[in-house]
Amino acid sequence: MTTSDRSMTRRVRRASGPIIADVEVPPSKSIANRALICAALASGESEITGLAPGDDTVAMVECLSALGVPVTVSERNGRTVAVVRGTGGALPPGPISLDTRLAGTTSRFITALAGLGPGPYTVDGGAPLRARPMGPLHDALHALGARVEPVGEWGHLPVTISGPLGGADAIMMPGDISSQYVTALMLIGPLIREGIRLGLSTELVSRPYVEITKSVMEAFGALDVEIAQRHVHVAESRYFATDYAVEADASSASYPLAAAAIAGGAVSVHGLGRSSLQGDAGFVDLLERMGCLVTVGEHDTVVMRRTDMALHGIDVDMADMSDLVPTMAVVATQATTPTRISGVGFIRAKESDRLGDLAGELAKTGADVRVEDDGLLITPTPELHGARLDTHHDHRLAMSLSLLGLVVGDIEIADPDVVTKSWPDFWHALDALPARLA
């Protein structure tokens, strides 16, 4: 199989018994990308230990380097370390082209960062990223005094940004869309005259992701950050160079932990403990509600399910862990009663339509998945069957749909290399699970 060819597929090996495994997942790309921005805007040298290996982080490092922020990446004791020589927010004049590949977080964070410099800086990405909405962020940067010039349609890449930002009494955006817009503005807030006062016209969704941003900012010395349901305030201040360790990625951990729920057995993920910054670490609480046994220690998380103990469906609002909706939907197909996922209508505009596309792919296996206004209703069916499942350029669909292959024969995943966005070694990790049986 040549996985670089999008016409190729990857067949998932079915588990012949309950899974017993210890799994190492990548560091959090969400935390790593936030830390890279803070380190770039600090004065002095920061060291970030545990840089995520995926395309999103690579794109961030390349964009920062293009903007005159030296980043040296090396391996040390089995972990990737980035040394960042921050410029205190000083950026070189353009024209500079910034390729963010397929990375939503990188594209939005870099677009906001570009507003701090004189420009012009042209931010672009792959075709799927060009289709994703950026309008609320572009509107906010325009309100802050940036010159925002789309090459085509307003609110989409490619876009050319020229600063500097002049500050504003207050700016407004919806709170029930991507938290990445809010995070992008928060990250540059300390370097804007009088900071940022961001009003939210609707209640803030995905708040745990915004709380991660606040925590990382505080680690780099920006201490005056206030988050409420209808506003976010960031005071003018500065970042300080620091050494920062990135914890294991809770979103990636959802896949092996869900494997224990689906196939039975016990899976332990190292580096993800009770002090995690990530809201997605709460996914195990949902698995516990469904009938799994969960242990969260200082540095490890374990999910167990005996094969004679059935999974039960739940009714859950996943607005605060929306990236894990595909994982939950796949687990729900193996339950004995229906599961309703709500609060996530906004994930239709992620890398894919994570409601419609997900439901359509699961339907190919015989699953009963109904798309509702703000979520999904999954009603278990007696027996699922194999199918070729498309990933729609979405790493999370690829990884979650693959879990079905642990208990359903002949599951094939198209465009398997899409997982390199966040977990390049995912297929090796998945292949190792059925080999370690009880």
LOMI-148601 format. One record per residue (C-alpha): residue in one letter; x, y, z; residue number from 0. Coordinates in steps of 0.05 Angstrom, whole numbers. Example, Ala and Ser with C-alpha at 12.3 -4.5 7.8 and 13.67 -1.06 7.14 Angstrom:
<r r="A" c1="246" c2="-90" c3="156" k="0"/>
<r r="S" c1="273" c2="-21" c3="143" k="1"/>
END
This chain:
<r r="M" c1="0" c2="0" c3="0" k="0"/>
<r r="T" c1="25" c2="70" c3="-18" k="1"/>
<r r="T" c1="-8" c2="113" c3="35" k="2"/>
<r r="S" c1="13" c2="178" c3="2" k="3"/>
<r r="D" c1="-36" c2="162" c3="-55" k="4"/>
<r r="R" c1="-105" c2="187" c3="-35" k="5"/>
<r r="S" c1="-136" c2="129" c3="-75" k="6"/>
<r r="M" c1="-104" c2="80" c3="-26" k="7"/>
<r r="T" c1="-135" c2="54" c3="38" k="8"/>
<r r="R" c1="-112" c2="24" c3="103" k="9"/>
<r r="R" c1="-146" c2="-39" c3="129" k="10"/>
<r r="V" c1="-154" c2="-42" c3="205" k="11"/>
<r r="R" c1="-135" c2="-107" c3="239" k="12"/>
<r r="R" c1="-192" c2="-134" c3="281" k="13"/>
<r r="A" c1="-177" c2="-149" c3="355" k="14"/>
<r r="S" c1="-188" c2="-222" c3="372" k="15"/>
<r r="G" c1="-197" c2="-208" c3="446" k="16"/>
<r r="P" c1="-195" c2="-154" c3="499" k="17"/>
<r r="I" c1="-138" c2="-105" c3="492" k="18"/>
<r r="I" c1="-84" c2="-96" c3="545" k="19"/>
<r r="A" c1="-37" c2="-39" c3="528" k="20"/>
<r r="D" c1="6" c2="18" c3="553" k="21"/>
<r r="V" c1="4" c2="74" c3="501" k="22"/>
<r r="E" c1="47" c2="135" c3="491" k="23"/>
<r r="V" c1="10" c2="191" c3="455" k="24"/>
<r r="P" c1="40" c2="254" c3="426" k="25"/>
<r r="P" c1="46" c2="318" c3="466" k="26"/>
<r r="S" c1="-12" c2="367" c3="459" k="27"/>
<r r="K" c1="-8" c2="406" c3="394" k="28"/>
<r r="S" c1="-59" c2="456" c3="422" k="29"/>
<r r="I" c1="-14" c2="471" c3="481" k="30"/>
<r r="A" c1="50" c2="469" c3="440" k="31"/>
<r r="N" c1="25" c2="519" c3="389" k="32"/>
<r r="R" c1="2" c2="567" c3="444" k="33"/>
<r r="A" c1="69" c2="561" c3="478" k="34"/>
<r r="L" c1="106" c2="574" c3="412" k="35"/>
<r r="I" c1="68" c2="639" c3="402" k="36"/>
<r r="C" c1="80" c2="662" c3="473" k="37"/>
<r r="A" c1="154" c2="645" c3="467" k="38"/>
<r r="A" c1="159" c2="682" c3="401" k="39"/>
<r r="L" c1="129" c2="744" c3="432" k="40"/>
<r r="A" c1="173" c2="742" c3="493" k="41"/>
<r r="S" c1="242" c2="775" c3="498" k="42"/>
<r r="G" c1="296" c2="723" c3="506" k="43"/>
<r r="E" c1="305" c2="649" c3="497" k="44"/>
<r r="S" c1="251" c2="599" c3="517" k="45"/>
<r r="E" c1="255" c2="523" c3="516" k="46"/>
<r r="I" c1="193" c2="483" c3="500" k="47"/>
<r r="T" c1="199" c2="409" c3="517" k="48"/>
<r r="G" c1="150" c2="361" c3="486" k="49"/>
<r r="L" c1="136" c2="392" c3="418" k="50"/>
<r r="A" c1="80" c2="356" c3="382" k="51"/>
<r r="P" c1="104" c2="319" c3="320" k="52"/>
<r r="G" c1="46" c2="333" c3="272" k="53"/>
<r r="D" c1="39" c2="378" c3="212" k="54"/>
<r r="D" c1="4" c2="433" c3="252" k="55"/>
<r r="T" c1="65" c2="444" c3="296" k="56"/>
<r r="V" c1="113" c2="439" c3="237" k="57"/>
<r r="A" c1="73" c2="493" c3="201" k="58"/>
<r r="M" c1="76" c2="537" c3="263" k="59"/>
<r r="V" c1="152" c2="531" c3="269" k="60"/>
<r r="E" c1="161" c2="546" c3="195" k="61"/>
<r r="C" c1="116" c2="608" c3="198" k="62"/>
<r r="L" c1="151" c2="635" c3="260" k="63"/>
<r r="S" c1="218" c2="625" c3="227" k="64"/>
<r r="A" c1="193" c2="663" c3="165" k="65"/>
<r r="L" c1="172" c2="720" c3="211" k="66"/>
<r r="G" c1="242" c2="727" c3="239" k="67"/>
<r r="V" c1="234" c2="685" c3="302" k="68"/>
<r r="P" c1="291" c2="634" c3="306" k="69"/>
<r r="V" c1="266" c2="565" c3="327" k="70"/>
<r r="T" c1="315" c2="508" c3="336" k="71"/>
<r r="V" c1="284" c2="438" c3="342" k="72"/>
<r r="S" c1="323" c2="378" c3="368" k="73"/>
<r r="E" c1="312" c2="311" c3="402" k="74"/>
<r r="R" c1="331" c2="303" c3="475" k="75"/>
<r r="N" c1="318" c2="242" c3="518" k="76"/>
<r r="G" c1="265" c2="217" c3="471" k="77"/>
<r r="R" c1="227" c2="284" c3="470" k="78"/>
<r r="T" c1="226" c2="339" c3="418" k="79"/>
<r r="V" c1="252" c2="405" c3="445" k="80"/>
<r r="A" c1="244" c2="473" c3="412" k="81"/>
<r r="V" c1="289" c2="531" c3="432" k="82"/>
<r r="V" c1="254" c2="596" c3="413" k="83"/>
<r r="R" c1="291" c2="663" c3="412" k="84"/>
<r r="G" c1="234" c2="712" c3="421" k="85"/>
<r r="T" c1="233" c2="781" c3="390" k="86"/>
<r r="G" c1="187" c2="815" c3="439" k="87"/>
<r r="G" c1="135" c2="823" c3="384" k="88"/>
<r r="A" c1="181" c2="858" c3="334" k="89"/>
<r r="L" c1="169" c2="829" c3="264" k="90"/>
<r r="P" c1="208" c2="843" c3="200" k="91"/>
<r r="P" c1="174" c2="881" c3="143" k="92"/>
<r r="G" c1="144" c2="841" c3="86" k="93"/>
<r r="P" c1="126" c2="818" c3="37" k="94"/>
<r r="I" c1="129" c2="750" c3="70" k="95"/>
<r r="S" c1="88" c2="689" c3="51" k="96"/>
<r r="L" c1="64" c2="644" c3="108" k="97"/>
<r r="D" c1="41" c2="573" c3="90" k="98"/>
<r r="T" c1="-1" c2="543" c3="146" k="99"/>
<r r="R" c1="-14" c2="478" c3="107" k="100"/>
<r r="L" c1="-79" c2="448" c3="133" k="101"/>
<r r="A" c1="-72" c2="475" c3="204" k="102"/>
<r r="G" c1="-132" c2="513" c3="230" k="103"/>
<r r="T" c1="-99" c2="533" c3="296" k="104"/>
<r r="T" c1="-35" c2="554" c3="261" k="105"/>
<r r="S" c1="-71" c2="595" c3="208" k="106"/>
<r r="R" c1="-112" c2="633" c3="259" k="107"/>
<r r="F" c1="-56" c2="645" c3="309" k="108"/>
<r r="I" c1="-8" c2="667" c3="255" k="109"/>
<r r="T" c1="-59" c2="713" c3="223" k="110"/>
<r r="A" c1="-69" c2="749" c3="289" k="111"/>
<r r="L" c1="6" c2="751" c3="302" k="112"/>
<r r="A" c1="17" c2="782" c3="234" k="113"/>
<r r="G" c1="-24" c2="842" c3="256" k="114"/>
<r r="L" c1="32" c2="862" c3="303" k="115"/>
<r r="G" c1="81" c2="876" c3="247" k="116"/>
<r r="P" c1="84" c2="925" c3="189" k="117"/>
<r r="G" c1="70" c2="872" c3="136" k="118"/>
<r r="P" c1="49" c2="856" c3="85" k="119"/>
<r r="Y" c1="44" c2="783" c3="105" k="120"/>
<r r="T" c1="3" c2="735" c3="63" k="121"/>
<r r="V" c1="-26" c2="676" c3="101" k="122"/>
<r r="D" c1="-48" c2="616" c3="60" k="123"/>
<r r="G" c1="-59" c2="541" c3="66" k="124"/>
<r r="G" c1="-83" c2="480" c3="29" k="125"/>
<r r="A" c1="-150" c2="478" c3="-7" k="126"/>
<r r="P" c1="-189" c2="449" c3="52" k="127"/>
<r r="L" c1="-163" c2="504" c3="97" k="128"/>
<r r="R" c1="-182" c2="557" c3="46" k="129"/>
<r r="A" c1="-254" c2="533" c3="51" k="130"/>
<r r="R" c1="-256" c2="541" c3="127" k="131"/>
<r r="P" c1="-285" c2="606" c3="155" k="132"/>
<r r="M" c1="-239" c2="660" c3="183" k="133"/>
<r r="G" c1="-287" c2="719" c3="179" k="134"/>
<r r="P" c1="-296" c2="735" c3="253" k="135"/>
<r r="L" c1="-220" c2="738" c3="263" k="136"/>
<r r="H" c1="-210" c2="781" c3="201" k="137"/>
<r r="D" c1="-266" c2="828" c3="224" k="138"/>
<r r="A" c1="-234" c2="835" c3="293" k="139"/>
<r r="L" c1="-165" c2="850" c3="265" k="140"/>
<r r="H" c1="-195" c2="902" c3="219" k="141"/>
<r r="A" c1="-230" c2="934" c3="279" k="142"/>
<r r="L" c1="-163" c2="935" c3="315" k="143"/>
<r r="G" c1="-132" c2="975" c3="259" k="144"/>
<r r="A" c1="-100" c2="922" c3="215" k="145"/>
<r r="R" c1="-104" c2="925" c3="140" k="146"/>
<r r="V" c1="-139" c2="860" c3="119" k="147"/>
<r r="E" c1="-138" c2="844" c3="44" k="148"/>
<r r="P" c1="-168" c2="778" c3="22" k="149"/>
<r r="V" c1="-142" c2="751" c3="-44" k="150"/>
<r r="G" c1="-212" c2="724" c3="-59" k="151"/>
<r r="E" c1="-273" c2="721" c3="-14" k="152"/>
<r r="W" c1="-274" c2="760" c3="51" k="153"/>
<r r="G" c1="-264" c2="716" c3="112" k="154"/>
<r r="H" c1="-224" c2="662" c3="76" k="155"/>
<r r="L" c1="-151" c2="648" c3="60" k="156"/>
<r r="P" c1="-109" c2="671" c3="27" k="157"/>
<r r="V" c1="-107" c2="738" c3="62" k="158"/>
<r r="T" c1="-55" c2="793" c3="67" k="159"/>
<r r="I" c1="-47" c2="826" c3="135" k="160"/>
<r r="S" c1="-10" c2="891" c3="149" k="161"/>
<r r="G" c1="-5" c2="924" c3="218" k="162"/>
<r r="P" c1="9" c2="951" c3="266" k="163"/>
<r r="L" c1="-52" c2="943" c3="309" k="164"/>
<r r="G" c1="-75" c2="1007" c3="343" k="165"/>
<r r="G" c1="-121" c2="979" c3="396" k="166"/>
<r r="A" c1="-196" c2="991" c3="405" k="167"/>
<r r="D" c1="-243" c2="1005" c3="463" k="168"/>
<r r="A" c1="-279" c2="939" c3="450" k="169"/>
<r r="I" c1="-290" c2="890" c3="394" k="170"/>
<r r="M" c1="-345" c2="839" c3="387" k="171"/>
<r r="M" c1="-351" c2="769" c3="359" k="172"/>
<r r="P" c1="-397" c2="709" c3="369" k="173"/>
<r r="G" c1="-377" c2="662" c3="426" k="174"/>
<r r="D" c1="-411" c2="600" c3="397" k="175"/>
<r r="I" c1="-362" c2="590" c3="340" k="176"/>
<r r="S" c1="-290" c2="567" c3="340" k="177"/>
<r r="S" c1="-252" c2="583" c3="404" k="178"/>
<r r="Q" c1="-190" c2="591" c3="360" k="179"/>
<r r="Y" c1="-213" c2="661" c3="341" k="180"/>
<r r="V" c1="-216" c2="681" c3="415" k="181"/>
<r r="T" c1="-149" c2="647" c3="430" k="182"/>
<r r="A" c1="-114" c2="681" c3="371" k="183"/>
<r r="L" c1="-134" c2="750" c3="398" k="184"/>
<r r="M" c1="-118" c2="732" c3="470" k="185"/>
<r r="L" c1="-47" c2="711" c3="451" k="186"/>
<r r="I" c1="-30" c2="778" c3="420" k="187"/>
<r r="G" c1="-70" c2="818" c3="471" k="188"/>
<r r="P" c1="-12" c2="834" c3="519" k="189"/>
<r r="L" c1="26" c2="869" c3="462" k="190"/>
<r r="I" c1="-32" c2="914" c3="440" k="191"/>
<r r="R" c1="-37" c2="984" c3="470" k="192"/>
<r r="E" c1="-86" c2="980" c3="528" k="193"/>
<r r="G" c1="-96" c2="906" c3="514" k="194"/>
<r r="I" c1="-159" c2="873" c3="485" k="195"/>
<r r="R" c1="-231" c2="878" c3="509" k="196"/>
<r r="L" c1="-269" c2="825" c3="471" k="197"/>
<r r="G" c1="-344" c2="822" c3="477" k="198"/>
<r r="L" c1="-382" c2="759" c3="459" k="199"/>
<r r="S" c1="-450" c2="765" c3="427" k="200"/>
<r r="T" c1="-467" c2="694" c3="447" k="201"/>
<r r="E" c1="-444" c2="650" c3="505" k="202"/>
<r r="L" c1="-374" c2="622" c3="500" k="203"/>
<r r="V" c1="-369" c2="550" c3="476" k="204"/>
<r r="S" c1="-307" c2="506" c3="481" k="205"/>
<r r="R" c1="-288" c2="546" c3="542" k="206"/>
<r r="P" c1="-236" c2="494" c3="565" k="207"/>
<r r="Y" c1="-194" c2="510" c3="503" k="208"/>
<r r="V" c1="-195" c2="584" c3="522" k="209"/>
<r r="E" c1="-175" c2="566" c3="593" k="210"/>
<r r="I" c1="-115" c2="529" c3="564" k="211"/>
<r r="T" c1="-96" c2="593" c3="529" k="212"/>
<r r="K" c1="-100" c2="632" c3="594" k="213"/>
<r r="S" c1="-58" c2="580" c3="631" k="214"/>
<r r="V" c1="-3" c2="581" c3="578" k="215"/>
<r r="M" c1="-3" c2="657" c3="576" k="216"/>
<r r="E" c1="5" c2="660" c3="651" k="217"/>
<r r="A" c1="64" c2="611" c3="648" k="218"/>
<r r="F" c1="99" c2="662" c3="603" k="219"/>
<r r="G" c1="83" c2="720" c3="650" k="220"/>
<r r="A" c1="18" c2="750" c3="622" k="221"/>
<r r="L" c1="-22" c2="747" c3="687" k="222"/>
<r r="D" c1="-80" c2="795" c3="676" k="223"/>
<r r="V" c1="-129" c2="754" c3="635" k="224"/>
<r r="E" c1="-204" c2="750" c3="651" k="225"/>
<r r="I" c1="-251" c2="700" c3="618" k="226"/>
<r r="A" c1="-327" c2="704" c3="627" k="227"/>
<r r="Q" c1="-387" c2="677" c3="588" k="228"/>
<r r="R" c1="-396" c2="742" c3="550" k="229"/>
<r r="H" c1="-328" c2="776" c3="550" k="230"/>
<r r="V" c1="-253" c2="764" c3="551" k="231"/>
<r r="H" c1="-205" c2="818" c3="575" k="232"/>
<r r="V" c1="-130" c2="816" c3="566" k="233"/>
<r r="A" c1="-89" c2="873" c3="597" k="234"/>
<r r="E" c1="-29" c2="904" c3="563" k="235"/>
<r r="S" c1="33" c2="872" c3="591" k="236"/>
<r r="R" c1="91" c2="830" c3="565" k="237"/>
<r r="Y" c1="114" c2="759" c3="559" k="238"/>
<r r="F" c1="177" c2="732" c3="593" k="239"/>
<r r="A" c1="221" c2="677" c3="566" k="240"/>
<r r="T" c1="211" c2="612" c3="604" k="241"/>
<r r="D" c1="221" c2="537" c3="600" k="242"/>
<r r="Y" c1="156" c2="501" c3="587" k="243"/>
<r r="A" c1="138" c2="427" c3="587" k="244"/>
<r r="V" c1="79" c2="405" c3="543" k="245"/>
<r r="E" c1="34" c2="350" c3="571" k="246"/>
<r r="A" c1="7" c2="291" c3="532" k="247"/>
<r r="D" c1="-49" c2="306" c3="483" k="248"/>
<r r="A" c1="-117" c2="289" c3="513" k="249"/>
<r r="S" c1="-150" c2="290" c3="444" k="250"/>
<r r="S" c1="-102" c2="237" c3="418" k="251"/>
<r r="A" c1="-110" c2="197" c3="483" k="252"/>
<r r="S" c1="-184" c2="190" c3="469" k="253"/>
<r r="Y" c1="-170" c2="139" c3="413" k="254"/>
<r r="P" c1="-132" c2="85" c3="452" k="255"/>
<r r="L" c1="-176" c2="97" c3="514" k="256"/>
<r r="A" c1="-238" c2="89" c3="471" k="257"/>
<r r="A" c1="-208" c2="25" c3="443" k="258"/>
<r r="A" c1="-213" c2="-6" c3="512" k="259"/>
<r r="A" c1="-286" c2="15" c3="516" k="260"/>
<r r="I" c1="-302" c2="-14" c3="447" k="261"/>
<r r="A" c1="-263" c2="-79" c3="449" k="262"/>
<r r="G" c1="-258" c2="-90" c3="524" k="263"/>
<r r="G" c1="-194" c2="-97" c3="565" k="264"/>
<r r="A" c1="-151" c2="-43" c3="595" k="265"/>
<r r="V" c1="-111" c2="14" c3="564" k="266"/>
<r r="S" c1="-65" c2="62" c3="601" k="267"/>
<r r="V" c1="-41" c2="128" c3="573" k="268"/>
<r r="H" c1="22" c2="158" c3="604" k="269"/>
<r r="G" c1="32" c2="233" c3="614" k="270"/>
<r r="L" c1="-42" c2="249" c3="623" k="271"/>
<r r="G" c1="-61" c2="256" c3="696" k="272"/>
<r r="R" c1="-108" c2="291" c3="743" k="273"/>
<r r="S" c1="-72" c2="358" c3="736" k="274"/>
<r r="S" c1="-83" c2="362" c3="660" k="275"/>
<r r="L" c1="-99" c2="431" c3="631" k="276"/>
<r r="Q" c1="-142" c2="401" c3="576" k="277"/>
<r r="G" c1="-217" c2="397" c3="578" k="278"/>
<r r="D" c1="-213" c2="336" c3="532" k="279"/>
<r r="A" c1="-183" c2="297" c3="590" k="280"/>
<r r="G" c1="-255" c2="295" c3="615" k="281"/>
<r r="F" c1="-273" c2="246" c3="559" k="282"/>
<r r="V" c1="-259" c2="189" c3="607" k="283"/>
<r r="D" c1="-316" c2="213" c3="651" k="284"/>
<r r="L" c1="-363" c2="200" c3="593" k="285"/>
<r r="L" c1="-334" c2="130" c3="584" k="286"/>
<r r="E" c1="-345" c2="118" c3="658" k="287"/>
<r r="R" c1="-418" c2="139" c3="651" k="288"/>
<r r="M" c1="-424" c2="88" c3="594" k="289"/>
<r r="G" c1="-400" c2="32" c3="639" k="290"/>
<r r="C" c1="-324" c2="32" c3="638" k="291"/>
<r r="L" c1="-279" c2="33" c3="699" k="292"/>
<r r="V" c1="-233" c2="93" c3="700" k="293"/>
<r r="T" c1="-172" c2="110" c3="741" k="294"/>
<r r="V" c1="-138" c2="177" c3="736" k="295"/>
<r r="G" c1="-72" c2="182" c3="773" k="296"/>
<r r="E" c1="-20" c2="236" c3="779" k="297"/>
<r r="H" c1="12" c2="220" c3="712" k="298"/>
<r r="D" c1="-30" c2="165" c3="680" k="299"/>
<r r="T" c1="-102" c2="151" c3="658" k="300"/>
<r r="V" c1="-130" c2="81" c3="653" k="301"/>
<r r="V" c1="-196" c2="58" c3="622" k="302"/>
<r r="M" c1="-220" c2="-14" c3="633" k="303"/>
<r r="R" c1="-281" c2="-53" c3="611" k="304"/>
<r r="R" c1="-297" c2="-126" c3="623" k="305"/>
<r r="T" c1="-327" c2="-158" c3="561" k="306"/>
<r r="D" c1="-386" c2="-184" c3="602" k="307"/>
<r r="M" c1="-404" c2="-112" c3="622" k="308"/>
<r r="A" c1="-445" c2="-76" c3="569" k="309"/>
<r r="L" c1="-436" c2="-4" c3="547" k="310"/>
<r r="H" c1="-496" c2="40" c3="557" k="311"/>
<r r="G" c1="-516" c2="101" c3="516" k="312"/>
<r r="I" c1="-515" c2="170" c3="547" k="313"/>
<r r="D" c1="-544" c2="239" c3="534" k="314"/>
<r r="V" c1="-486" c2="288" c3="533" k="315"/>
<r r="D" c1="-472" c2="361" c3="514" k="316"/>
<r r="M" c1="-402" c2="359" c3="483" k="317"/>
<r r="A" c1="-393" c2="434" c3="469" k="318"/>
<r r="D" c1="-332" c2="435" c3="515" k="319"/>
<r r="M" c1="-298" c2="375" c3="482" k="320"/>
<r r="S" c1="-323" c2="381" c3="411" k="321"/>
<r r="D" c1="-261" c2="350" c3="379" k="322"/>
<r r="L" c1="-280" c2="284" c3="410" k="323"/>
<r r="V" c1="-350" c2="279" c3="381" k="324"/>
<r r="P" c1="-327" c2="230" c3="327" k="325"/>
<r r="T" c1="-294" c2="186" c3="380" k="326"/>
<r r="M" c1="-357" c2="186" c3="423" k="327"/>
<r r="A" c1="-401" c2="171" c3="363" k="328"/>
<r r="V" c1="-360" c2="109" c3="346" k="329"/>
<r r="V" c1="-362" c2="84" c3="418" k="330"/>
<r r="A" c1="-437" c2="96" c3="419" k="331"/>
<r r="T" c1="-448" c2="48" c3="361" k="332"/>
<r r="Q" c1="-425" c2="-8" c3="408" k="333"/>
<r r="A" c1="-473" c2="11" c3="465" k="334"/>
<r r="T" c1="-538" c2="-25" c3="481" k="335"/>
<r r="T" c1="-580" c2="38" c3="484" k="336"/>
<r r="P" c1="-581" c2="103" c3="444" k="337"/>
<r r="T" c1="-533" c2="161" c3="454" k="338"/>
<r r="R" c1="-551" c2="234" c3="440" k="339"/>
<r r="I" c1="-494" c2="284" c3="430" k="340"/>
<r r="S" c1="-515" c2="357" c3="433" k="341"/>
<r r="G" c1="-486" c2="427" c3="436" k="342"/>
<r r="V" c1="-439" c2="417" c3="377" k="343"/>
<r r="G" c1="-473" c2="446" c3="315" k="344"/>
<r r="F" c1="-412" c2="490" c3="304" k="345"/>
<r r="I" c1="-367" c2="431" c3="286" k="346"/>
<r r="R" c1="-397" c2="428" c3="217" k="347"/>
<r r="A" c1="-342" c2="478" c3="196" k="348"/>
<r r="K" c1="-281" c2="440" c3="222" k="349"/>
<r r="E" c1="-233" c2="403" c3="175" k="350"/>
<r r="S" c1="-297" c2="368" c3="152" k="351"/>
<r r="D" c1="-370" c2="372" c3="169" k="352"/>
<r r="R" c1="-360" c2="332" c3="232" k="353"/>
<r r="L" c1="-435" c2="318" c3="238" k="354"/>
<r r="G" c1="-458" c2="304" c3="167" k="355"/>
<r r="D" c1="-394" c2="271" c3="142" k="356"/>
<r r="L" c1="-386" c2="229" c3="204" k="357"/>
<r r="A" c1="-458" c2="205" c3="201" k="358"/>
<r r="G" c1="-451" c2="189" c3="128" k="359"/>
<r r="E" c1="-389" c2="146" c3="138" k="360"/>
<r r="L" c1="-417" c2="108" c3="197" k="361"/>
<r r="A" c1="-480" c2="94" c3="157" k="362"/>
<r r="K" c1="-437" c2="57" c3="106" k="363"/>
<r r="T" c1="-425" c2="4" c3="161" k="364"/>
<r r="G" c1="-499" c2="-2" c3="177" k="365"/>
<r r="A" c1="-498" c2="45" c3="237" k="366"/>
<r r="D" c1="-561" c2="85" c3="252" k="367"/>
<r r="V" c1="-536" c2="157" c3="261" k="368"/>
<r r="R" c1="-583" c2="216" c3="254" k="369"/>
<r r="V" c1="-559" c2="287" c3="247" k="370"/>
<r r="E" c1="-597" c2="336" c3="291" k="371"/>
<r r="D" c1="-595" c2="412" c3="296" k="372"/>
<r r="D" c1="-537" c2="413" c3="344" k="373"/>
<r r="G" c1="-512" c2="342" c3="347" k="374"/>
<r r="L" c1="-523" c2="269" c3="333" k="375"/>
<r r="L" c1="-569" c2="213" c3="355" k="376"/>
<r r="I" c1="-536" c2="144" c3="351" k="377"/>
<r r="T" c1="-582" c2="85" c3="358" k="378"/>
<r r="P" c1="-545" c2="18" c3="363" k="379"/>
<r r="T" c1="-560" c2="-33" c3="309" k="380"/>
<r r="P" c1="-552" c2="-109" c3="316" k="381"/>
<r r="E" c1="-492" c2="-119" c3="271" k="382"/>
<r r="L" c1="-446" c2="-73" c3="232" k="383"/>
<r r="H" c1="-407" c2="-93" c3="170" k="384"/>
<r r="G" c1="-343" c2="-74" c3="135" k="385"/>
<r r="A" c1="-337" c2="-14" c3="89" k="386"/>
<r r="R" c1="-288" c2="34" c3="57" k="387"/>
<r r="L" c1="-293" c2="97" c3="98" k="388"/>
<r r="D" c1="-272" c2="165" c3="72" k="389"/>
<r r="T" c1="-237" c2="215" c3="117" k="390"/>
<r r="H" c1="-257" c2="280" c3="84" k="391"/>
<r r="H" c1="-187" c2="309" c3="95" k="392"/>
<r r="D" c1="-200" c2="303" c3="171" k="393"/>
<r r="H" c1="-150" c2="270" c3="217" k="394"/>
<r r="R" c1="-202" c2="262" c3="272" k="395"/>
<r r="L" c1="-250" c2="225" c3="227" k="396"/>
<r r="A" c1="-193" c2="179" c3="205" k="397"/>
<r r="M" c1="-172" c2="161" c3="275" k="398"/>
<r r="S" c1="-242" c2="154" c3="305" k="399"/>
<r r="L" c1="-270" c2="113" c3="247" k="400"/>
<r r="S" c1="-210" c2="66" c3="250" k="401"/>
<r r="L" c1="-230" c2="45" c3="320" k="402"/>
<r r="L" c1="-292" c2="11" c3="291" k="403"/>
<r r="G" c1="-244" c2="-37" c3="255" k="404"/>
<r r="L" c1="-224" c2="-67" c3="323" k="405"/>
<r r="V" c1="-292" c2="-100" c3="329" k="406"/>
<r r="V" c1="-320" c2="-99" c3="257" k="407"/>
<r r="G" c1="-284" c2="-137" c3="202" k="408"/>
<r r="D" c1="-262" c2="-108" c3="136" k="409"/>
<r r="I" c1="-260" c2="-34" c3="156" k="410"/>
<r r="E" c1="-215" c2="5" c3="109" k="411"/>
<r r="I" c1="-196" c2="78" c3="118" k="412"/>
<r r="A" c1="-183" c2="121" c3="57" k="413"/>
<r r="D" c1="-128" c2="174" c3="55" k="414"/>
<r r="P" c1="-95" c2="146" c3="118" k="415"/>
<r r="D" c1="-37" c2="195" c3="116" k="416"/>
<r r="V" c1="-85" c2="251" c3="139" k="417"/>
<r r="V" c1="-68" c2="230" c3="211" k="418"/>
<r r="T" c1="0" c2="264" c3="203" k="419"/>
<r r="K" c1="-35" c2="329" c3="220" k="420"/>
<r r="S" c1="-34" c2="310" c3="294" k="421"/>
<r r="W" c1="-6" c2="239" c3="305" k="422"/>
<r r="P" c1="41" c2="215" c3="250" k="423"/>
<r r="D" c1="53" c2="148" c3="287" k="424"/>
<r r="F" c1="-21" c2="134" c3="297" k="425"/>
<r r="W" c1="-26" c2="73" c3="252" k="426"/>
<r r="H" c1="33" c2="39" c3="285" k="427"/>
<r r="A" c1="1" c2="52" c3="353" k="428"/>
<r r="L" c1="-66" c2="24" c3="329" k="429"/>
<r r="D" c1="-34" c2="-38" c3="298" k="430"/>
<r r="A" c1="1" c2="-53" c3="364" k="431"/>
<r r="L" c1="-65" c2="-56" c3="403" k="432"/>
<r r="P" c1="-94" c2="-122" c3="376" k="433"/>
<r r="A" c1="-26" c2="-155" c3="384" k="434"/>
<r r="R" c1="-26" c2="-145" c3="459" k="435"/>
<r r="L" c1="-84" c2="-188" c3="480" k="436"/>
<r r="A" c1="-106" c2="-213" c3="548" k="437"/>
END
